């Protein structure tokens, strides 16, 4: 446990280029692939984790899932119209078992706390590193406390209304009341999104049970937790006609979620998405980026999440979207004989990826190991 050098391995690549989806020019694609090819020493033939950070200008602001699809293709597909390269980093999309992506929109006219030029950062590591991290996380027995408190109603607006018309409060207008209601709405949404969160500490027991059957009792508990907190689509498309059924099931579950949690109407908080993909068979090779491509557009259509925090109840057109998500391929599980997709909508402002959470714990363990040594 003292040696964590494996965390520092992998392919780290960065290029100063404005991220684009399918509208990327041939010259830009050629430049990207050439720079990437020069960086790669050996392509990956095993399962991998891929991490994307996109920094793009406000006038060029594609959705993050579309950016991911384009750059995964550029990393491995043959493109005769661009160059004679193929399989630059890996052989096939199905090797990607864990994916995290974040998209920063740079405002070129206003000061921004992210003072970056347009660019693309990519990090690729073997998936076995993530699995090793999961087992270390579970064995550490250090689980942070979850804030399970969620208050559906806030009293700020009601307190303001009680003051209307009383001496000394004549200046309280209808606008002040509406502003208070908007504040309540944001507070309630933020509280709910913080509650609906999955961490590496939630998935570790499920993974541990896959390797060690004696942990099955813990697995049952955490599957129950997933059921309470997440949206679940019970069947993964595997044949012709399944995609339409998947989309319909997704739409129904999202509508059900919105009806169950009125607080999620008129979303004002930006959301991050955490997906767990349970394959229908041990050898199923569904590309996880394609699952995301089917899912995120429907989430945007139904829930209308804003890219940035909104201070008004009406979210303007053109500001909807998701700029961060992660998806993890879980071990095959008999309870999901047709596969399943489970996901949570969480607070994008406080979003921590599974990898980031695990890394924080391992840094603590490394520090502790040094002290003991």
C-alpha positions as CSV (number, residue, x, y, z in Angstrom):
1,X,0.0,0.0,0.0
2,X,3.0,2.3,0.4
3,X,3.7,2.4,-3.3
4,X,1.3,4.6,-5.3
5,X,3.6,5.3,-8.3
6,X,1.0,3.6,-10.6
7,X,-1.2,6.7,-10.1
8,X,1.3,8.8,-12.0
9,X,1.4,6.7,-15.2
10,X,-0.7,7.1,-18.3
11,X,-1.0,9.3,-21.3
12,X,-1.3,13.1,-20.6
13,X,-2.0,15.2,-23.7
14,X,-2.9,18.8,-24.2
15,X,-3.4,20.9,-27.3
16,X,-4.2,24.6,-27.7
17,X,-7.3,24.3,-29.9
18,X,-10.9,25.4,-29.7
19,X,-12.9,22.2,-28.9
20,X,-15.4,21.3,-31.6
21,X,-17.9,18.5,-32.2
22,X,-18.6,17.2,-35.7
23,X,-18.1,20.7,-37.3
24,X,-14.3,20.4,-36.8
25,X,-12.3,21.3,-39.9
26,X,-10.0,18.8,-41.7
27,X,-7.0,20.9,-40.8
28,X,-7.9,21.1,-37.1
29,X,-8.6,17.3,-37.0
30,X,-5.3,16.6,-38.8
31,X,-3.4,18.9,-36.3
32,X,-5.0,17.2,-33.3
33,X,-4.3,13.7,-34.5
34,X,-0.7,14.5,-35.5
35,X,0.1,16.0,-32.1
36,X,-1.6,13.1,-30.3
37,X,0.3,10.5,-32.4
38,X,3.6,12.2,-31.7
39,X,2.8,12.0,-27.9
40,X,1.7,8.3,-27.8
41,X,4.5,5.8,-27.2
42,X,2.3,2.7,-27.1
43,X,-1.4,2.3,-27.8
44,X,-3.7,0.7,-25.2
45,X,-5.1,-2.8,-25.9
46,X,-6.7,-3.2,-22.5
47,X,-9.7,-1.5,-20.8
48,X,-9.0,2.2,-20.1
49,X,-10.2,5.3,-18.2
50,X,-10.4,8.5,-20.3
51,X,-10.6,12.0,-18.7
52,X,-11.4,15.1,-20.8
53,X,-11.2,18.8,-19.9
54,X,-12.5,21.1,-22.6
55,X,-11.9,24.9,-22.6
56,X,-13.9,26.6,-25.4
57,X,-15.0,30.2,-26.2
58,X,-18.5,31.3,-25.5
59,X,-19.3,31.7,-29.2
60,X,-18.1,28.1,-29.7
61,X,-19.9,26.2,-27.0
62,X,-20.9,22.6,-28.0
63,X,-22.5,20.2,-25.6
64,X,-19.9,18.2,-23.6
65,X,-21.3,14.7,-24.7
66,X,-20.9,15.8,-28.4
67,X,-17.3,16.9,-27.8
68,X,-16.5,13.6,-26.1
69,X,-17.9,11.6,-29.0
70,X,-15.9,13.5,-31.6
71,X,-12.6,13.3,-29.7
72,X,-12.9,9.7,-28.9
73,X,-13.4,9.1,-32.6
74,X,-10.4,11.2,-33.4
75,X,-8.3,9.2,-31.0
76,X,-8.8,5.8,-32.7
77,X,-10.9,5.8,-35.9
78,X,-9.4,5.7,-39.4
79,X,-10.3,9.0,-41.2
80,X,-9.2,8.8,-44.8
81,X,-10.2,12.4,-45.6
82,X,-7.9,13.6,-42.7
83,X,-4.8,11.3,-42.7
84,X,-3.6,7.7,-42.8
85,X,-3.6,7.3,-39.0
86,X,-5.8,4.9,-37.1
87,X,-6.0,3.3,-33.6
88,X,-3.7,6.1,-32.3
89,X,-4.5,5.6,-28.6
90,X,-6.7,2.5,-28.4
91,X,-8.3,0.0,-30.8
92,X,-12.0,0.5,-30.1
93,X,-14.5,2.5,-28.0
94,X,-15.6,-0.6,-26.1
95,X,-12.2,-0.4,-24.3
96,X,-13.4,2.8,-22.5
97,X,-14.8,1.5,-19.2
98,X,-14.6,4.8,-17.2
99,X,-15.1,8.2,-18.7
100,X,-15.2,11.7,-17.0
101,X,-15.6,14.9,-19.0
102,X,-16.0,18.6,-18.1
103,X,-16.5,21.5,-20.3
104,X,-15.5,25.1,-19.4
105,X,-17.0,28.0,-21.4
106,X,-14.5,30.8,-21.5
107,X,-16.0,34.3,-21.7
108,X,-13.6,36.3,-23.9
109,X,-15.0,39.7,-22.9
110,X,-15.5,39.4,-19.2
111,X,-13.1,38.4,-16.3
112,X,-13.4,34.8,-15.5
113,X,-12.0,32.7,-12.7
114,X,-10.9,30.1,-15.2
115,X,-8.3,32.2,-17.1
116,X,-7.5,29.7,-19.8
117,X,-7.0,29.8,-23.6
118,X,-9.2,27.5,-25.7
119,X,-7.7,24.0,-25.4
120,X,-8.3,20.3,-24.8
121,X,-6.7,18.3,-22.0
122,X,-6.8,14.4,-22.2
123,X,-5.6,11.9,-19.7
124,X,-5.7,8.1,-20.4
125,X,-4.9,5.4,-17.8
126,X,-5.5,1.7,-17.6
127,X,-8.8,0.8,-16.1
128,X,-7.1,-1.7,-13.7
129,X,-5.8,1.4,-11.9
130,X,-9.4,2.4,-11.1
131,X,-10.3,-1.1,-10.0
132,X,-7.2,-1.1,-7.7
133,X,-8.3,2.2,-6.3
134,X,-11.9,0.9,-5.6
135,X,-10.5,-2.1,-3.6
136,X,-8.2,0.2,-1.6
137,X,-11.1,2.6,-0.9
138,X,-13.2,-0.2,0.4
139,X,-10.5,-1.8,2.5
140,X,-9.6,1.6,4.1
141,X,-13.0,1.7,5.8
142,X,-12.9,5.5,5.8
143,X,-16.3,6.6,4.6
144,X,-17.2,10.3,4.8
145,X,-20.5,11.1,6.4
146,X,-23.3,11.8,3.9
147,X,-25.6,14.8,4.6
148,X,-28.9,13.0,4.5
149,X,-30.9,16.1,5.5
150,X,-33.2,17.6,2.9
151,X,-35.9,20.1,3.6
152,X,-38.5,20.3,0.9
153,X,-39.8,23.7,1.9
154,X,-37.9,26.8,2.9
155,X,-39.4,29.6,5.0
156,X,-37.6,32.6,3.7
157,X,-40.3,33.8,1.2
158,X,-43.1,33.1,3.8
159,X,-41.2,35.3,6.3
160,X,-41.0,38.1,3.8
161,X,-44.8,37.8,3.1
162,X,-45.6,38.1,6.8
163,X,-43.9,41.5,6.9
164,X,-45.8,43.0,3.9
165,X,-47.9,46.0,5.0
166,X,-46.5,46.2,8.5
167,X,-45.0,49.5,9.8
168,X,-41.5,50.0,8.6
169,X,-41.8,47.5,5.8
170,X,-43.9,49.5,3.3
171,X,-41.1,49.2,0.6
172,X,-41.5,45.5,0.4
173,X,-42.8,45.0,-3.2
174,X,-44.1,42.1,-5.1
175,X,-40.7,41.9,-6.8
176,X,-39.1,41.5,-3.4
177,X,-41.4,38.6,-2.6
178,X,-40.7,37.0,-6.0
179,X,-36.9,37.4,-5.4
180,X,-37.4,35.6,-2.0
181,X,-39.3,32.8,-3.7
182,X,-36.5,32.4,-6.3
183,X,-34.0,32.2,-3.5
184,X,-36.0,29.5,-1.7
185,X,-36.2,27.6,-5.0
186,X,-32.4,27.7,-5.4
187,X,-31.7,26.7,-1.8
188,X,-34.1,23.7,-2.1
189,X,-32.7,22.6,-5.4
190,X,-29.1,22.8,-4.1
191,X,-30.0,20.8,-1.0
192,X,-31.7,18.1,-3.1
193,X,-28.9,17.9,-5.7
194,X,-26.3,17.6,-2.9
195,X,-28.4,14.7,-1.4
196,X,-28.6,13.0,-4.8
197,X,-25.0,12.1,-5.1
198,X,-23.1,8.9,-5.8
199,X,-19.5,8.5,-4.5
200,X,-16.8,5.9,-4.9
201,X,-17.8,4.8,-1.3
202,X,-21.2,3.8,-2.7
203,X,-19.9,1.7,-5.5
204,X,-17.0,0.1,-3.7
205,X,-19.2,-2.5,-1.8
206,X,-20.9,-3.5,-5.1
207,X,-17.5,-4.0,-6.7
208,X,-16.1,-5.9,-3.7
209,X,-19.1,-8.3,-3.7
210,X,-18.3,-9.1,-7.3
211,X,-14.8,-10.4,-6.3
212,X,-15.8,-11.8,-2.9
213,X,-19.2,-13.4,-2.5
214,X,-19.1,-13.1,1.3
215,X,-19.7,-9.3,0.9
216,X,-23.2,-9.9,-0.7
217,X,-25.0,-8.6,2.3
218,X,-23.3,-5.2,1.9
219,X,-24.1,-5.3,-1.8
220,X,-27.8,-5.6,-1.1
221,X,-27.7,-2.5,1.1
222,X,-26.0,-0.4,-1.5
223,X,-28.3,-1.5,-4.4
224,X,-31.1,-0.4,-2.1
225,X,-29.4,3.0,-1.7
226,X,-29.1,3.3,-5.5
227,X,-32.8,2.6,-5.9
228,X,-33.7,5.4,-3.5
229,X,-31.3,8.0,-4.9
230,X,-31.1,7.4,-8.7
231,X,-33.0,7.1,-11.9
232,X,-32.9,3.6,-13.4
233,X,-33.5,2.5,-16.9
234,X,-33.8,-1.3,-16.7
235,X,-32.9,-2.5,-20.2
236,X,-29.8,-1.7,-22.3
237,X,-30.3,-1.6,-26.1
238,X,-28.8,-4.8,-27.6
239,X,-30.7,-5.3,-30.8
240,X,-32.8,-3.4,-33.4
241,X,-35.8,-1.7,-32.0
242,X,-34.4,-1.6,-28.4
243,X,-33.2,2.0,-28.8
244,X,-36.8,3.4,-29.2
245,X,-37.9,1.4,-26.1
246,X,-34.9,2.7,-24.1
247,X,-35.6,6.3,-25.1
248,X,-39.3,5.9,-24.1
249,X,-38.4,4.3,-20.8
250,X,-35.9,7.2,-20.1
251,X,-38.6,9.8,-20.9
252,X,-41.1,8.1,-18.6
253,X,-38.6,7.8,-15.7
254,X,-37.5,11.5,-16.1
255,X,-41.2,12.6,-16.0
256,X,-41.8,10.5,-13.0
257,X,-38.7,12.0,-11.3
258,X,-39.9,15.5,-12.0
259,X,-43.4,14.7,-10.6
260,X,-41.9,13.2,-7.5
261,X,-39.7,16.1,-6.8
262,X,-41.5,19.4,-7.5
263,X,-38.3,21.2,-6.5
264,X,-36.7,20.1,-9.7
265,X,-39.2,22.1,-11.8
266,X,-37.6,25.2,-13.3
267,X,-34.1,24.1,-12.6
268,X,-31.8,27.0,-11.7
269,X,-28.8,25.0,-10.5
270,X,-26.4,23.5,-13.0
271,X,-26.3,19.7,-12.8
272,X,-23.6,17.1,-13.1
273,X,-24.5,13.6,-14.1
274,X,-23.1,10.3,-12.7
275,X,-23.9,7.2,-14.6
276,X,-23.4,3.5,-13.7
277,X,-23.7,1.1,-16.6
278,X,-24.5,-2.5,-15.7
279,X,-23.9,-4.7,-18.8
280,X,-26.4,-7.4,-19.7
281,X,-23.7,-10.1,-20.2
282,X,-20.1,-10.5,-19.0
283,X,-18.9,-10.0,-22.6
284,X,-21.2,-7.2,-23.7
285,X,-19.3,-4.4,-25.5
286,X,-21.7,-1.5,-25.6
287,X,-19.8,1.7,-26.0
288,X,-20.5,3.8,-22.9
289,X,-20.2,7.1,-24.8
290,X,-23.1,6.0,-27.1
291,X,-25.2,5.4,-24.0
292,X,-24.5,8.9,-22.9
293,X,-25.4,10.2,-26.3
294,X,-28.8,8.7,-26.1
295,X,-29.4,9.9,-22.5
296,X,-28.2,13.5,-22.0
297,X,-30.2,15.1,-24.8
298,X,-33.4,13.7,-23.3
299,X,-32.4,15.0,-19.8
300,X,-31.9,18.4,-21.3
301,X,-35.2,18.3,-23.2
302,X,-37.2,17.4,-20.1
303,X,-35.5,19.0,-17.1
304,X,-34.0,22.1,-18.9
305,X,-30.8,22.3,-16.7
306,X,-29.0,25.7,-17.0
307,X,-25.2,25.8,-17.7
308,X,-24.8,28.4,-15.0
309,X,-26.6,29.1,-11.8
310,X,-29.8,31.2,-12.5
311,X,-31.1,33.9,-10.2
312,X,-34.5,34.1,-11.9
313,X,-37.3,31.5,-12.1
314,X,-37.4,31.7,-15.9
315,X,-34.3,30.1,-17.5
316,X,-33.5,31.7,-20.9
317,X,-33.3,29.7,-24.0
318,X,-29.7,28.9,-25.1
319,X,-28.5,28.5,-21.5
320,X,-29.6,24.9,-21.1
321,X,-27.2,22.0,-21.0
322,X,-24.9,19.7,-19.0
323,X,-21.2,20.5,-18.8
324,X,-20.0,17.7,-16.7
325,X,-20.6,13.9,-16.4
326,X,-18.9,10.6,-15.6
327,X,-19.9,7.1,-16.6
328,X,-18.6,3.9,-15.1
329,X,-19.0,0.4,-16.5
330,X,-19.8,-1.8,-13.5
331,X,-19.1,-5.6,-13.2
332,X,-21.8,-7.9,-14.6
333,X,-24.5,-8.5,-12.0
334,X,-27.2,-11.2,-12.2
335,X,-29.9,-8.9,-10.9
336,X,-29.7,-6.9,-14.2
337,X,-30.1,-9.7,-16.7
338,X,-31.0,-7.3,-19.5
339,X,-28.5,-4.7,-18.3
340,X,-29.3,-1.4,-16.7
341,X,-28.4,2.3,-16.6
342,X,-28.5,4.0,-13.3
343,X,-27.8,7.7,-12.9
344,X,-28.1,10.6,-10.5
345,X,-28.4,14.3,-11.1
346,X,-26.1,16.0,-8.7
347,X,-24.8,19.5,-7.9
348,X,-22.4,20.5,-10.6
349,X,-20.8,23.2,-8.5
350,X,-19.6,20.7,-5.9
351,X,-19.2,17.8,-8.3
352,X,-16.4,15.3,-7.4
353,X,-15.7,12.4,-9.7
354,X,-15.2,8.9,-8.5
355,X,-11.5,9.1,-9.4
356,X,-11.1,12.4,-7.6
357,X,-12.6,11.0,-4.4
358,X,-10.5,7.9,-4.5
359,X,-7.4,10.0,-5.2
360,X,-8.0,12.2,-2.2
361,X,-8.2,9.1,0.0
362,X,-5.1,7.5,-1.5
363,X,-3.2,10.7,-0.9
364,X,-4.1,10.4,2.8
365,X,-3.0,6.8,2.8
366,X,0.3,7.7,1.2
367,X,0.9,10.4,3.8
368,X,0.0,8.0,6.6
369,X,2.4,5.3,5.0
370,X,5.2,7.8,4.9
371,X,4.6,8.7,8.6
372,X,4.7,5.0,9.6
373,X,7.8,4.4,7.5
